């Protein structure tokens, strides 16, 4: 028997098990865009119909969750143009991608990573939520041994109002 350093046995399939998104439909759409575009993972079926995943297990979990709730990440990636990515690093603890999501639209900077880091980069929180709420949710997820991931975006419009908005968190577990 091989175990990790805690002695915990897992099946090595990261899965989104909890979500806490803020705001309305527009903010949820921004989170889905973030999951799809701000990622280097791929999920597809081979010729035998077997699910094949390539990339970071956390990113794969996000793409699989999108599919499970009825959204195809490929359609979001197909709409993204002018994509510029800064990969995740253990030093910064976040990844960011800037992309234009509609023809003639303004660029959007998508950020995902350690919720504490992403939250510290934000000017506001969607849906009127506050930091106390987010900290409570994170504590609950972490007490259930979940990996947590925060999401934010910044519209890079020409009018100079470029607030970075915290959009929500997910809890990811390895059953």
Secondary structure by P-SEA (a helix, b strand, c coil): cccccccccccccccccbbbbcccaaaaaaaaaaaaaaccbbbbbcccccccccccaaaaaaaaaaaaacccaaaaaaaccccccccccccccbbbbbbbccccbbbbbbbbccaaaaaaacccccccccaaaaaaaaaaaaaabbbbbbbbcccccccccbbbbbcbbbbbbcc
